[in-house]
């Protein structure tokens, strides 16, 4: 039972499942808006179009309603409502267009994020490569010292502020570059 619960939890927490759930909720809410728009505004306008001499809209009466002497309906009229069909088609097309636009926007945002990530990785790789070259350049084999060569007294090197240099390791520089790239990516998203 625990394994089943664990597998179910892993399935639910996957990114695709959560995205699908959010998409379904947004899609159903948007479909309600489009349906209200079509049924409340477009369908009455479509049915207002007279196509017969009787002045009926986009409807075909196959069998009229049967009424008794008091005016009560005995059998309902059988009507083909072409306006309802046209309204359903319009609802589908509007929903499809808006969902297509939403998918395109998310795909574009994902592409921009991937491009920024690739650029950051390239910069990091370039810096690591330069750092590796610098480390290998520092290792120079010492030339053998001849005993007969005159000994030159070394002059002391000028004191340099080493505390700033010791703090800046390649890892800290890369972390700083990563943070700058993230900030730049956020600025680019807010500008769009």
C-alpha positions in Angstrom: 0.0 0.0 0.0 2.9 2.4 0.8 4.5 1.6 -2.5 1.2 2.4 -4.3 0.9 5.7 -2.5 4.5 6.5 -3.2 4.1 5.8 -6.9 0.9 7.9 -7.0 2.6 10.8 -5.3 5.5 10.6 -7.7 3.0 10.6 -10.6 1.0 13.6 -9.3 4.0 15.7 -8.5 5.5 15.4 -12.0 5.7 18.7 -13.8 3.6 17.5 -16.8 0.7 16.3 -14.6 0.5 19.6 -12.7 0.7 21.6 -16.0 -2.1 19.5 -17.4 -4.3 20.1 -14.3 -3.7 23.8 -14.5 -4.4 23.8 -18.2 -7.7 21.9 -17.7 -8.9 24.4 -15.0 -8.0 27.4 -17.1 -9.5 25.8 -20.2 -12.8 25.0 -18.5 -13.0 28.5 -17.1 -12.2 30.1 -20.4 -14.7 27.8 -22.2 -17.4 29.0 -19.8 -16.6 32.6 -20.8 -16.7 31.8 -24.5 -19.9 29.9 -24.1 -21.6 32.8 -22.3 -20.4 35.2 -25.0 -21.7 33.0 -27.8 -25.0 32.0 -26.2 -25.7 35.5 -24.7 -24.7 37.7 -27.6 -23.8 35.9 -30.8 -26.6 33.3 -30.9 -29.5 35.8 -30.6 -27.9 37.8 -33.4 -27.5 34.7 -35.5 -31.1 33.6 -34.9 -32.3 37.1 -35.6 -31.4 36.6 -39.3 -34.7 35.9 -41.1 -34.4 33.2 -43.7 -38.1 32.3 -44.2 -41.3 34.2 -45.1 -42.6 33.4 -41.5 -39.8 35.6 -40.1 -38.1 32.7 -38.2 -34.4 32.8 -37.8 -32.0 30.0 -38.6 -34.5 27.4 -37.5 -36.4 24.8 -39.4 -39.7 23.7 -37.9 -40.2 20.0 -38.7 -43.4 19.6 -36.6 -45.3 22.4 -35.0 -46.4 22.2 -31.4 -49.8 20.7 -30.7 -52.0 22.7 -28.4 -55.3 21.9 -26.8 -58.4 24.2 -26.6 -57.1 26.0 -23.6 -53.6 26.6 -25.2 -51.7 24.0 -23.2 -48.9 22.3 -25.1 -49.7 18.7 -25.8 -46.6 17.9 -27.9 -43.6 20.1 -28.2 -42.6 21.5 -31.6 -39.7 19.7 -33.3 -37.3 22.3 -34.5 -33.8 22.2 -36.1 -31.9 25.0 -34.6 -29.1 25.9 -37.1 -28.2 28.9 -35.0 -27.2 26.6 -32.1 -24.9 24.6 -34.4 -23.3 27.8 -35.8 -22.9 29.0 -32.2 -21.1 25.8 -31.2 -18.8 26.1 -34.1 -18.0 29.7 -33.2 -17.4 28.6 -29.6 -15.0 25.9 -30.7 -13.1 28.2 -33.0 -12.7 31.0 -30.4 -11.6 28.6 -27.7 -9.1 27.0 -30.1 -7.6 30.3 -31.2 -7.1 31.5 -27.6 -5.6 28.2 -26.4 -3.3 28.2 -29.4 -2.1 31.7 -28.5 -1.5 30.6 -24.9 0.5 27.6 -26.0 2.6 29.8 -28.3 3.3 32.3 -25.5 4.4 29.5 -23.1 6.6 27.9 -25.9 8.2 31.2 -26.6 8.9 31.8 -22.9 10.4 28.3 -22.6 12.6 28.9 -25.6 13.9 32.2 -24.1 14.7 30.4 -20.9 16.5 27.7 -22.7 18.5 30.2 -24.7 19.5 32.1 -21.6 20.5 28.9 -19.9 22.7 27.8 -22.9 24.4 31.2 -23.0 25.1 31.1 -19.3 26.5 27.6 -19.6 28.7 28.7 -22.5 30.1 31.6 -20.5 30.7 29.4 -17.5 32.5 26.8 -19.7 34.6 29.5 -21.3 35.6 30.9 -17.9 36.4 27.4 -16.6 38.5 26.8 -19.7 40.4 30.1 -19.2 40.8 29.3 -15.5 42.3 25.9 -16.3 44.7 27.5 -18.8 45.8 30.0 -16.2 46.5 27.3 -13.7 48.6 25.3 -16.2 50.4 28.4 -17.2 51.5 29.1 -13.7 53.2 25.7 -13.3 56.6 26.3 -14.9 59.3 23.8 -14.4 62.3 25.2 -12.6 65.5 25.5 -14.5 68.3 23.6 -12.9 70.6 26.0 -11.0 74.2 25.7 -11.7 76.5 25.7 -8.7 79.1 27.9 -10.4 76.5 30.6 -11.3 76.8 33.7 -9.2 74.1 34.1 -6.6 71.9 37.1 -7.2 70.3 38.6 -4.2 66.5 38.8 -4.5 64.9 42.1 -3.8 61.7 41.8 -1.8 58.5 42.2 -3.9 56.2 45.1 -3.2 53.4 44.3 -0.8 50.1 43.7 -2.7 46.7 43.6 -1.0 46.3 39.9 -1.1 43.1 39.7 0.9 41.0 40.7 -2.1 42.6 38.2 -4.4 42.3 35.3 -2.0 38.5 35.9 -1.6 37.9 35.7 -5.4 38.1 32.0 -6.3 36.9 30.7 -9.7 33.9 29.3 -7.9 32.9 32.7 -6.5 33.5 34.4 -9.8 31.2 31.8 -11.5 28.6 32.2 -8.9 28.6 36.0 -9.4 28.3 35.5 -13.2 25.4 33.1 -12.7 23.6 35.6 -10.4 24.2 38.4 -13.0 22.8 36.3 -15.8 19.7 35.4 -13.7 19.1 39.0 -13.0 19.5 39.9 -16.7 17.1 37.1 -17.7 14.5 38.4 -15.2 14.9 42.0 -16.5 14.4 40.7 -20.1 11.2 38.9 -19.1 9.8 42.0 -17.3 10.6 44.2 -20.3 8.6 41.9 -22.7 
